[in-house]
Amino acid sequence: MSGSRRCPCGQGEAFEECCGPVLRGERAAATAEALMRSRYTAFAVGELDYLLRSWHPRTRPVELALDPAQRWLYLEIIRTDRGGLFDDTGTVEFVAHYRDADGRGELRETSRFARSGGAWVYLDGTHGR
């Protein structure tokens, strides 16, 4: 991705100033929402290593596969609860819109995040309707 391309997370910044450094491990996500946005970006750009690294060791799968036909279109953050600079846990409810071989769709989830070793990690999620 070039530095002028907008980050898939929807914050409006260039990828190289937004989620790029987080995906490369140069900067940690400061909040649970920032981690959620970086994980969405990782799905959008196919960064499997980051997805596994940012998953809590207790709930992380052994391997992960992405559907190459699925294209992530945009992310909507519906609600956040805690997950700030001084919290140890947080939740983020979101809708991730995509297109695949069957057409357009959406993934609704309420994700739980926790700090592990001082860094935010994805714990698990509950899918919505």
MDTraj code that builds the backbone (N, CA, C; nanometers):
import mdtraj as md
import numpy as np

residues = "MET SER GLY SER ARG ARG CYS PRO CYS GLY GLN GLY GLU ALA PHE GLU GLU CYS CYS GLY PRO VAL LEU ARG GLY GLU ARG ALA ALA ALA THR ALA GLU ALA LEU MET ARG SER ARG TYR THR ALA PHE ALA VAL GLY GLU LEU ASP TYR LEU LEU ARG SER TRP HIS PRO ARG THR ARG PRO VAL GLU LEU ALA LEU ASP PRO ALA GLN ARG TRP LEU TYR LEU GLU ILE ILE ARG THR ASP ARG GLY GLY LEU PHE ASP ASP THR GLY THR VAL GLU PHE VAL ALA HIS TYR ARG ASP ALA ASP GLY ARG GLY GLU LEU ARG GLU THR SER ARG PHE ALA ARG SER GLY GLY ALA TRP VAL TYR LEU ASP GLY THR HIS GLY ARG".split()
xyz = np.array([
    [0.0839, -0.1188, 0.0000],
    [0.0000, 0.0000, 0.0000],
    [0.0873, 0.1237, 0.0000],
    [0.0500, 0.2192, -0.0766],
    [0.1276, 0.3435, -0.0783],
    [0.0877, 0.4297, 0.0400],
    [0.1739, 0.5212, 0.0774],
    [0.1500, 0.6073, 0.1913],
    [0.0295, 0.6976, 0.1755],
    [-0.0136, 0.7241, 0.0530],
    [-0.1261, 0.8144, 0.0321],
    [-0.2601, 0.7421, 0.0297],
    [-0.2599, 0.6100, 0.0287],
    [-0.3846, 0.5347, 0.0272],
    [-0.4495, 0.5392, 0.1649],
    [-0.5795, 0.5626, 0.1673],
    [-0.6532, 0.5689, 0.2936],
    [-0.6543, 0.4332, 0.3614],
    [-0.6461, 0.4350, 0.4925],
    [-0.6461, 0.3117, 0.5709],
    [-0.7850, 0.2473, 0.5638],
    [-0.7911, 0.1156, 0.5475],
    [-0.9202, 0.0482, 0.5437],
    [-1.0042, 0.0634, 0.6706],
    [-0.9418, 0.0974, 0.7830],
    [-1.0159, 0.1038, 0.9095],
    [-1.1207, 0.2148, 0.9143],
    [-1.1127, 0.3102, 0.8230],
    [-1.2150, 0.4138, 0.8158],
    [-1.1894, 0.5382, 0.8972],
    [-1.0728, 0.5512, 0.9571],
    [-1.0421, 0.6710, 1.0356],
    [-1.0140, 0.7928, 0.9480],
    [-0.9878, 0.7699, 0.8200],
    [-0.9635, 0.8815, 0.7295],
    [-0.8166, 0.9161, 0.7113],
    [-0.7282, 0.8462, 0.7796],
    [-0.5852, 0.8720, 0.7666],
    [-0.5240, 0.7806, 0.6619],
    [-0.4033, 0.8134, 0.6199],
    [-0.3301, 0.7271, 0.5284],
    [-0.2883, 0.6002, 0.6030],
    [-0.2865, 0.4879, 0.5345],
    [-0.2496, 0.3591, 0.5934],
    [-0.1162, 0.3677, 0.6663],
    [-0.0176, 0.4345, 0.6073],
    [0.1165, 0.4425, 0.6672],
    [0.1212, 0.5236, 0.7957],
    [0.0222, 0.6072, 0.8209],
    [0.0176, 0.6836, 0.9454],
    [-0.0832, 0.6255, 1.0433],
    [-0.1647, 0.5338, 0.9982],
    [-0.2746, 0.4812, 1.0792],
    [-0.2432, 0.3387, 1.1252],
    [-0.2963, 0.2394, 1.0580],
    [-0.2795, 0.1003, 1.1003],
    [-0.1512, 0.0345, 1.0511],
    [-0.0871, 0.0894, 0.9511],
    [0.0360, 0.0303, 0.8992],
    [0.1403, 0.0044, 1.0068],
    [0.1768, 0.1061, 1.0874],
    [0.2766, 0.0837, 1.1925],
    [0.2317, -0.0178, 1.2981],
    [0.1025, -0.0257, 1.3240],
    [0.0507, -0.1222, 1.4214],
    [0.0653, -0.2635, 1.3655],
    [0.0281, -0.2835, 1.2400],
    [0.0400, -0.4156, 1.1780],
    [0.1853, -0.4616, 1.1714],
    [0.2775, -0.3689, 1.1525],
    [0.4199, -0.4037, 1.1453],
    [0.4854, -0.4170, 1.2826],
    [0.4118, -0.3888, 1.3911],
    [0.4672, -0.3988, 1.5258],
    [0.5515, -0.2801, 1.5673],
    [0.5437, -0.1706, 1.4936],
    [0.6211, -0.0504, 1.5256],
    [0.5541, 0.0343, 1.6324],
    [0.4251, 0.0149, 1.6475],
    [0.3467, 0.0916, 1.7452],
    [0.2341, 0.0006, 1.7940],
    [0.2008, 0.0088, 1.9224],
    [0.0906, -0.0706, 1.9778],
    [-0.0406, 0.0061, 1.9624],
    [-0.1491, -0.0673, 1.9513],
    [-0.2822, -0.0053, 1.9509],
    [-0.3074, 0.0499, 2.0913],
    [-0.3454, 0.1770, 2.0997],
    [-0.3597, 0.2430, 2.2294],
    [-0.4882, 0.2054, 2.3024],
    [-0.5922, 0.1663, 2.2285],
    [-0.7216, 0.1343, 2.2878],
    [-0.7764, 0.0059, 2.2252],
    [-0.8811, -0.0473, 2.2874],
    [-0.9467, -0.1657, 2.2308],
    [-1.0044, -0.1335, 2.0932],
    [-1.0627, -0.0148, 2.0770],
    [-1.1167, 0.0226, 1.9461],
    [-1.0053, 0.0325, 1.8416],
    [-0.8917, 0.0878, 1.8788],
    [-0.7800, 0.0967, 1.7850],
    [-0.7330, -0.0424, 1.7443],
    [-0.7319, -0.1364, 1.8393],
    [-0.6947, -0.2738, 1.8038],
    [-0.7998, -0.3340, 1.7104],
    [-0.9277, -0.3084, 1.7386],
    [-1.0341, -0.3593, 1.6515],
    [-1.0158, -0.3066, 1.5102],
    [-0.9890, -0.1779, 1.4979],
    [-0.9698, -0.1180, 1.3658],
    [-0.8470, -0.1776, 1.2955],
    [-0.7403, -0.2003, 1.3708],
    [-0.6202, -0.2583, 1.3092],
    [-0.6449, -0.4023, 1.2657],
    [-0.7243, -0.4755, 1.3420],
    [-0.7563, -0.6131, 1.3034],
    [-0.8455, -0.6154, 1.1795],
    [-0.9401, -0.5242, 1.1703],
    [-1.0208, -0.5145, 1.0484],
    [-0.9291, -0.4876, 0.9288],
    [-0.8374, -0.3947, 0.9457],
    [-0.7419, -0.3626, 0.8392],
    [-0.6609, -0.4853, 0.8015],
    [-0.6183, -0.5624, 0.9015],
    [-0.5415, -0.6847, 0.8740],
    [-0.6241, -0.7841, 0.7916],
    [-0.7522, -0.7968, 0.8215],
    [-0.8386, -0.8813, 0.7387],
    [-0.8451, -0.8257, 0.5970],
    [-0.8589, -0.6933, 0.5850],
    [-0.8728, -0.6303, 0.4532],
    [-0.7486, -0.6450, 0.3662],
    [-0.6306, -0.6443, 0.4285],
    [-0.5066, -0.6535, 0.3502],
    [-0.4434, -0.7924, 0.3559],
    [-0.5082, -0.8870, 0.4257],
    [-0.4593, -1.0243, 0.4290],
    [-0.3384, -1.0472, 0.5171],
    [-0.3284, -0.9763, 0.6272],
    [-0.2134, -0.9853, 0.7172],
    [-0.2407, -1.0879, 0.8287],
    [-0.2274, -1.2163, 0.7933],
    [-0.2577, -1.3251, 0.8868],
    [-0.1687, -1.3239, 1.0102],
    [-0.0399, -1.2971, 0.9934],
    [0.0514, -1.2974, 1.1077],
    [0.0058, -1.1995, 1.2150],
    [-0.0356, -1.0793, 1.1729],
    [-0.0813, -0.9801, 1.2704],
    [-0.2086, -1.0279, 1.3396],
    [-0.3002, -1.0862, 1.2642],
    [-0.4240, -1.1345, 1.3258],
    [-0.3935, -1.2355, 1.4357],
    [-0.3030, -1.3261, 1.4103],
    [-0.2667, -1.4249, 1.5122],
    [-0.1905, -1.3607, 1.6280],
    [-0.0987, -1.2691, 1.5995],
    [-0.0216, -1.2009, 1.7059],
    [-0.1116, -1.1189, 1.7969],
    [-0.2178, -1.0619, 1.7420],
    [-0.3046, -0.9731, 1.8201],
    [-0.4205, -1.0482, 1.8858],
    [-0.4154, -1.1802, 1.8840],
    [-0.5171, -1.2664, 1.9443],
    [-0.4657, -1.3136, 2.0795],
    [-0.5496, -1.3158, 2.1810],
    [-0.5087, -1.3608, 2.3145],
    [-0.4585, -1.5051, 2.3064],
    [-0.3452, -1.5353, 2.3687],
    [-0.2885, -1.6707, 2.3609],
    [-0.3857, -1.7803, 2.4059],
    [-0.4738, -1.7481, 2.4997],
    [-0.5686, -1.8475, 2.5521],
    [-0.6762, -1.8857, 2.4503],
    [-0.7125, -1.7950, 2.3601],
    [-0.8225, -1.8206, 2.2661],
    [-0.7773, -1.8233, 2.1201],
    [-0.6504, -1.8004, 2.0948],
    [-0.5968, -1.7941, 1.9588],
    [-0.6039, -1.9315, 1.8905],
    [-0.6529, -1.9353, 1.7657],
    [-0.6525, -2.0619, 1.6929],
    [-0.5104, -2.0990, 1.6504],
    [-0.4894, -2.2256, 1.6224],
    [-0.3583, -2.2722, 1.5782],
    [-0.3260, -2.2142, 1.4413],
    [-0.4257, -2.2093, 1.3541],
    [-0.4065, -2.1499, 1.2215],
    [-0.5319, -2.0754, 1.1816],
    [-0.5178, -1.9944, 1.0807],
    [-0.6262, -1.9093, 1.0350],
    [-0.6172, -1.8998, 0.8839],
    [-0.7301, -1.9057, 0.8182],
    [-0.7326, -1.8922, 0.6722],
    [-0.8326, -1.7837, 0.6344],
    [-0.7982, -1.7062, 0.5347],
    [-0.8874, -1.6021, 0.4841],
    [-0.9424, -1.6455, 0.3491],
    [-1.0643, -1.6032, 0.3204],
    [-1.1272, -1.6325, 0.1918],
    [-1.0750, -1.5315, 0.0894],
    [-0.9985, -1.5753, -0.0101],
    [-0.9428, -1.4811, -0.1078],
    [-1.0492, -1.4116, -0.1926],
    [-1.1704, -1.4665, -0.1969],
    [-1.2781, -1.4046, -0.2747],
    [-1.3525, -1.2974, -0.1950],
    [-1.3248, -1.2890, -0.0654],
    [-1.3940, -1.1916, 0.0192],
    [-1.3176, -1.0596, 0.0196],
    [-1.3885, -0.9518, -0.0115],
    [-1.3300, -0.8166, -0.0118],
    [-1.3997, -0.7337, 0.0948],
    [-1.3230, -0.6868, 0.1907],
    [-1.3796, -0.6060, 0.2992],
    [-1.3996, -0.4639, 0.2485],
    [-1.5205, -0.4104, 0.2655],
    [-1.5574, -0.2809, 0.2082],
    [-1.5440, -0.1651, 0.3066],
    [-1.6037, -0.1786, 0.4239],
    [-1.5900, -0.0730, 0.5246],
    [-1.6359, -0.1240, 0.6603],
    [-1.5949, -0.0507, 0.7629],
    [-1.6187, -0.0866, 0.9020],
    [-1.7035, 0.0203, 0.9688],
    [-1.8029, -0.0237, 1.0445],
    [-1.8845, 0.0656, 1.1278],
    [-1.8645, 0.0258, 1.2734],
    [-1.8215, 0.1179, 1.3559],
    [-1.8147, 0.0937, 1.4997],
    [-1.9481, 0.1390, 1.5573],
    [-2.0197, 0.0474, 1.6202],
    [-2.1521, 0.0772, 1.6750],
    [-2.1417, 0.1296, 1.8170],
    [-2.0595, 0.0616, 1.8978],
    [-2.0528, 0.0977, 2.0392],
    [-1.9227, 0.0452, 2.0983],
    [-1.8679, 0.1188, 2.1914],
    [-1.7538, 0.0706, 2.2687],
    [-1.7882, 0.0807, 2.4167],
    [-1.7332, -0.0090, 2.4947],
    [-1.7502, -0.0068, 2.6396],
    [-1.6138, -0.0319, 2.7013],
    [-1.5660, 0.0658, 2.7746],
    [-1.4316, 0.0611, 2.8321],
    [-1.3289, 0.0475, 2.7204],
    [-1.2175, -0.0174, 2.7487],
    [-1.1155, -0.0350, 2.6458],
    [-1.0284, 0.0867, 2.6220],
    [-1.0269, 0.1787, 2.7181],
    [-0.9487, 0.3004, 2.7041],
    [-0.8062, 0.2862, 2.7549],
    [-0.7383, 0.3972, 2.7620],
    [-0.5979, 0.3993, 2.8008],
    [-0.5711, 0.3422, 2.9400],
    [-0.6680, 0.3541, 3.0309],
    [-0.6475, 0.3105, 3.1690],
    [-0.7288, 0.1867, 3.2045],
    [-0.7879, 0.1207, 3.1056],
    [-0.8674, -0.0002, 3.1279],
    [-0.7853, -0.1251, 3.0975],
    [-0.8302, -0.2366, 3.1535],
    [-0.7671, -0.3658, 3.1259],
    [-0.8531, -0.4536, 3.0358],
    [-0.9807, -0.4181, 3.0224],
    [-1.0717, -0.4913, 2.9349],
    [-1.1584, -0.3910, 2.8597],
    [-1.2192, -0.4387, 2.7517],
    [-1.3099, -0.3540, 2.6769],
    [-1.3864, -0.4353, 2.5739],
    [-1.4959, -0.3786, 2.5272],
    [-1.5730, -0.4422, 2.4210],
    [-1.5966, -0.3409, 2.3100],
    [-1.6054, -0.3930, 2.1886],
    [-1.6352, -0.3103, 2.0720],
    [-1.7394, -0.3842, 1.9899],
    [-1.8529, -0.3198, 1.9672],
    [-1.9559, -0.3746, 1.8791],
    [-1.9372, -0.3100, 1.7430],
    [-1.9373, -0.3910, 1.6392],
    [-1.9111, -0.3386, 1.5057],
    [-1.9882, -0.4140, 1.3991],
    [-1.9935, -0.3538, 1.2818],
    [-2.0443, -0.4187, 1.1613],
    [-1.9363, -0.4023, 1.0554],
    [-1.8885, -0.5153, 1.0023],
    [-1.7888, -0.5142, 0.8953],
    [-1.8598, -0.5557, 0.7660],
    [-1.8574, -0.4680, 0.6682],
    [-1.9259, -0.4922, 0.5414],
    [-1.8273, -0.5513, 0.4409],
    [-1.8739, -0.6492, 0.3642],
    [-1.7877, -0.7171, 0.2687],
    [-1.8646, -0.7549, 0.1425],
    [-1.7873, -0.7973, 0.0438],
    [-1.8428, -0.8548, -0.0785],
    [-1.7683, -0.9850, -0.1033],
    [-1.8433, -1.0891, -0.1403],
    [-1.7825, -1.2164, -0.1761],
    [-1.8545, -1.2731, -0.2980],
    [-1.8311, -1.4007, -0.3266],
    [-1.8896, -1.4630, -0.4456],
    [-2.0423, -1.4603, -0.4437],
    [-2.1020, -1.4521, -0.3258],
    [-2.2480, -1.4485, -0.3137],
    [-2.3051, -1.3070, -0.3135],
    [-2.2209, -1.2051, -0.3195],
    [-2.2676, -1.0665, -0.3168],
    [-2.2238, -0.9957, -0.1902],
    [-2.2990, -0.8918, -0.1539],
    [-2.2651, -0.8130, -0.0347],
    [-2.3176, -0.8791, 0.0910],
    [-2.2438, -0.8597, 0.1990],
    [-2.2851, -0.9133, 0.3280],
    [-2.2263, -0.8303, 0.4398],
    [-2.2582, -0.8692, 0.5611],
    [-2.2033, -0.7996, 0.6769],
    [-2.1796, -0.8979, 0.7904],
    [-2.0780, -0.8681, 0.8668],
    [-2.0441, -0.9440, 0.9861],
    [-2.0690, -0.8521, 1.1042],
    [-2.1608, -0.8919, 1.1915],
    [-2.1901, -0.8153, 1.3133],
    [-2.1310, -0.8914, 1.4302],
    [-2.0558, -0.8204, 1.5122],
    [-1.9922, -0.8869, 1.6262],
    [-1.9741, -0.7892, 1.7404],
    [-1.9829, -0.8415, 1.8601],
    [-1.9386, -0.7701, 1.9793],
    [-1.8129, -0.8423, 2.0246],
    [-1.7001, -0.7757, 2.0114],
    [-1.5695, -0.8337, 2.0423],
    [-1.5254, -0.7937, 2.1817],
    [-1.4614, -0.8879, 2.2502],
    [-1.4039, -0.8601, 2.3815],
    [-1.2523, -0.8528, 2.3680],
    [-1.1948, -0.7553, 2.4357],
    [-1.0509, -0.7319, 2.4325],
    [-0.9978, -0.7263, 2.5749],
    [-0.8714, -0.7623, 2.5899],
    [-0.8054, -0.7564, 2.7201],
    [-0.6603, -0.7171, 2.6978],
    [-0.5986, -0.6693, 2.8038],
    [-0.4551, -0.6424, 2.7966],
    [-0.3802, -0.7701, 2.8343],
    [-0.2786, -0.8006, 2.7570],
    [-0.1919, -0.9147, 2.7848],
    [-0.0489, -0.8658, 2.7657],
    [0.0292, -0.8721, 2.8713],
    [0.1656, -0.8192, 2.8640],
    [0.1680, -0.6713, 2.8333],
    [0.0656, -0.5981, 2.8758],
    [0.0575, -0.4539, 2.8540],
    [-0.0024, -0.4123, 2.7207],
    [-0.0270, -0.5074, 2.6309],
    [-0.0803, -0.4745, 2.4977],
    [-0.2241, -0.5248, 2.4839],
    [-0.3036, -0.4517, 2.4092],
    [-0.4397, -0.4953, 2.3807],
    [-0.4363, -0.6161, 2.2880],
    [-0.5206, -0.7170, 2.3190],
    [-0.5366, -0.8345, 2.2344],
    [-0.6854, -0.8681, 2.2244],
    [-0.7202, -0.9329, 2.1139],
    [-0.8567, -0.9811, 2.0912],
    [-0.8763, -1.1071, 2.1734],
    [-0.9835, -1.1112, 2.2513],
    [-1.0135, -1.2274, 2.3331],
    [-1.1121, -1.3194, 2.2622],
    [-1.2299, -1.2677, 2.2311],
    [-1.3306, -1.3457, 2.1590],
    [-1.4434, -1.2529, 2.1182],
    [-1.5419, -1.3093, 2.0500],
    [-1.6533, -1.2272, 2.0047],
    [-1.7824, -1.3065, 1.9942],
    [-1.8932, -1.2336, 2.0010],
    [-2.0259, -1.2903, 1.9857],
    [-2.0865, -1.2293, 1.8600],
    [-2.1276, -1.3161, 1.7684],
    [-2.1859, -1.2669, 1.6428],
    [-2.3303, -1.2262, 1.6648],
    [-2.3657, -1.1148, 1.6008],
    [-2.5024, -1.0621, 1.6103],
    [-2.5882, -1.1135, 1.4967],
    [-2.7065, -1.0575, 1.4869],
    [-2.8041, -1.1002, 1.3856],
    [-2.7642, -1.0717, 1.2464],
])
top = md.Topology()
chain = top.add_chain()
for i, resn in enumerate(residues, 1):
    res = top.add_residue(resn, chain, resSeq=i)
    for name in ("N", "CA", "C"):
        top.add_atom(name, md.element.get_by_symbol(name[0]), res)
traj = md.Trajectory(xyz[None], top)
